[in-house]
Amino acid sequence: MRVIILGAGQVGATLAQHLVREANDITIVDTDVARLRMLEDRFDLNTVVGPASHPQVLAQAGGQDADILIAVTNSDEVNMIACQVAQSLFNIPTKIARVREEDYLDRRQALFSKAAIPVDALISPEAAVTNALRRLLDYPGTLQVMDFAGGKVQLVALKARFGGALVGNRIASLREHLPGIDMRVAAIFRRDQPVVPLGDTVIEADDEVFFVAARKHIRNVMGELRRLESPYRRVIIAGGGNIGTRLAREIDHHYRVKVIEKSRDRCEALAQQLGRSVVLHGDASDRELLIEENIEATDVFIALTNDDEANVMASMLAKRLGARTVIALINDPAYVDLVQGGPIDIAISPQQSTTSELLAHVRRGDVAAVHSLRRGAAEALEAVAHGDRFSSRVVGRKIRELPLPEGVTVGAVVREDEVIIAHSDTLIQDDDHVILFVAASEKLKQVEQLFQVGIGFL
């Protein structure tokens, strides 16, 4: 597949890394020569120097032969114009644009169509991060929560802790602990190494466990892996930018929310926008301010400024002063592994959230959702099965008959409104949504090929 990526920033570079290792033909466009040279040295891809929306630049990047154009520059307007040029001059089949401005997104139906601005898929980093944060707030103690099949099924990652009934016991004993509740352990990472989850696998304290269950059963399963934490009530958000504002607006009817913002002008604007949240003018790393705002009684402190170092320092201070859970927004992927799991409970990467959305539109076959896990080392995806036993390698076959690559696990099957937790004798039918966990992302190409329908397949 031939893909043009416009923008060599963190999102563009991360996406290129994913797609290159799956043997795609990638060309990345940017005006930053040094950045492009660095990507050429690291990955097997082509680069073009120039303004992303210029026709000549897109022609040089191979617009006439491209299958997908992904516009992720820092400018909404450049991304939108590039999609228009890609359609008008090169007729590129699929055009994806990252758009941040809410005013554009609120009018998406009128603005983005074949008759207006021809964008096939819109990606909003702010919306992706906000959705991820909301799911974390719903389930205290989780590291990542992912929705599939419109939220009917969820894949949850958490650390197993002493006190959980399943810790020190075999996975197979889950049925005894949870009669009438079906779930599946999709993956286990122990000291950063994958452990194949079999029935006789013993879960140890501090294992990172990924499990799949129907949404209504998630809390019951969590209680087997660690002591259930009380619901979050008090939330402090550090940073009143786009993400902080969006999150406060969406949660302030369910939580007691305070927003700390350094800019007085921004504070005044936020006070008008956020009716229920308390807006505070100050620095989130100000010890006296945090103490004055009862940080020791705060359930969640979320640092969402544009400065990674400020987010890390404010989160560490909040944790030391007694905040129950601290979450930091980290833009530089190199920092994520360094900070998560110490004083900072969860590090959120906008690049990872955005990349997950982009991958759902790039994958071959009918892929309804993709979630990038463990900083891109693994993925979970929702693939739709089509065809019959003669045209498909999955339809009409039981899970034990599927030629799944090593490290790939089927977690669940969603059939219309029915959630079926996968077992070896589960039969895949036409139009089933199949939730898979892929422990090593280099296996994704084989999984995609497995779900592609071939008329001549035997």
RACOR-V681376 format. One record per helix or strand of 3 or more residues. SS is the DSSP state (h for helix, s for strand). FROM is the first residue (numbers start at 1). TO is the last residue. Records with the same first field share a line. If there is no record, write none. Layout:
SS=FROM-TO + FROM-TO
//
This chain:
s=2-6 + 25-30 + 46-49 + 68-71 + 94-98 + 121-123 + 142-148 + 153-159 + 183-190 + 193-195 + 208-214 + 234-238 + 256-261 + 278-281 + 300-303 + 325-329 + 346-348 + 367-373 + 378-384 + 408-415 + 418-421 + 433-438
h=10-20 + 33-42 + 55-60 + 63-65 + 76-90 + 102-106 + 108-111 + 125-138 + 149-151 + 171-177 + 215-225 + 242-251 + 264-273 + 287-292 + 295-297 + 308-320 + 333-339 + 350-362 + 374-376 + 399-401 + 441-450
//
